[in-house]
Structures are given as structure tokens and as C-alpha cells.
Amino acid sequence: MADMTLQSDRDKQLTRDELESLLEKLGVSVETAKDEYRSRVESFNKLTLWQDQHNNQIAQLSVS
């Protein structure tokens, strides 16, 4: 069952050519898409770090 799910997930992934073709149809350059992706990953990582720090502060306050 898990093998079928993994195969299904792989089937849903776009190939590089399909992705580039879709971006072209949308009028977005590959570099712009990469930059946007990197920016979103950075923002997500910063948010995750902030949440971890915030949770640690709460944990320290609840211990004392």
C-alpha cells in the first residue's frame, strides 16, 4: 500500500521540461521562479526559527 502511495506521488511530480513549459505559458522566467521559491523558503525558515525560540522561551518561563 505504501509503495502505491509513493508511486502515485511520483506520478504527480512534473518533469523539469513540463515545469519550464508551464512557467513559459504563465510568462514567468525560470530564474524568477527560483528566486521566488528561495525567498519563500527563507521566510519559512525564519518563521520556524522564531517559533522554536518563542516555544523555548515559554518552556523556560513555565519551568521557573
C-alpha positions, 0 to 999 in steps of 0.5 A: 500500500505504501509503495502505491502511495509513493508511486502515485506521488511520483506520478504527480511530480512534473518533469523539469521540461513540463515545469519550464513549459508551464512557467513559459505559458504563465510568462514567468522566467525560470530564474524568477521562479527560483528566486521566488521559491528561495525567498519563500523558503527563507521566510519559512525558515525564519518563521520556524526559527522564531517559533522554536525560540518563542516555544523555548522561551515559554518552556523556560518561563513555565519551568521557573 
